Amino acid sequence: MAVIRSVIRGVGAYLPKRILTNADMAKIVDTDDAWITERTGIKARHIAADDEKTSDLGIAAARQALIRSGIDPVEIDLVICATATPDRTFPATAVRIQSELGVTKGAAFDIQAVCSGFVFAMATADNFLKTGQFKRALVIGAETFSRILDWSDRTTCVLFGDGAGAVVLEAQPQKGAREDRGILATTLRSDGRYGDLLYVDGGPGSTKTVGHLRMNGREVFRHAVQKISGVIEETLVTTGYAADEIDLYVPHQANARILDGIARKLGVGPEKIMITLSHHGNTSAASIPLALNQAYEEHRLKEGSLVLMEAMGGGFTWGAVLARW
Ligand code: UT7
């Protein structure tokens, strides 16, 4: 039976120019390259310039995705920006991205699911495209986490960085068969009982300040492998694929040890897992499209490749997207 699927037409990314290496971090807090590398796999992170906002990063990534898609901005009718570090409390970062790109049709809004934001945004766009409400969507993950870090807290400030990535999705008729291109399944989960394990200690409705990121890293780690593996397995069961049939896993980039744990649990080889965090750290909602972009540039995504994206973040929120390139 013919179906409408959201086909990925283009991908793009942007990282700010300024780089802080682990050696630079050791000048800021009591840490060293050996600890950060061994515990996380991170070697460097990018930091937005003073005059660069989250929307600027998102615009740069979106421009590249649009060029690669061959789709004109005037044909886009949905812009979703996943971010936990918006330019302003309101309006949404997505509306500035929309206007700067010259998109005038349809709707633009932000999604807040922290590190799972890109997965939540892809699922939202996919559902709008499948129902026929919109035709072409720009889905962006953009963050300036450097602005909400406590730069005196070594347990968090070494982990995060700034960046953005974007994809262009287009509603296309497909056969409803196994070889269909586009998004094949999405799985989203949240559990607010874990809200105090990873949060920001400020906000307009509570402290009237922006606040700083706080995390119980050990506890988050403990949940991450189990919850992410669970949502991947659910997505595979829904679609009838085995873990080793996936050509490339493009996970949220938080910690290389979490990614190793997931690979072991699923029984898939490290060559199937895209790991890019060494050069940009944890960029929250931007990390999946940044990794997807690197996979594209390294020619690891061919037409027909099965790609599984997954994430877990504050909330907790977690989820997965299975797509055929
Ligand atoms: O993107 C959202 C999801 N986030 C995540 O997935 C993050 C999940 N958590 C993690 O990635 C890891 O838990 C961390 C990388 C945050 C920490 O690694 P860990 O192996 O769990 O270390 P730990 O928190 O158990 O700390 C071990 C030791 C502590 O010292 P003591 O108490 O054993 O003396 C920390 O004080 O390491 C110390 N430590 C550091 N030492 C040097 C913590 N941060 C640092 C640091 N440099 N930057």
Residues whose N, C-alpha, C, O or C-beta is under 5 A from the ligand:
A	BS01	UT7	D30 T31 D32 W35 R39 T40 C115 R154 T155 V158 G217 R218 V220 F221 A224 A254 N255 N282 M312 G313
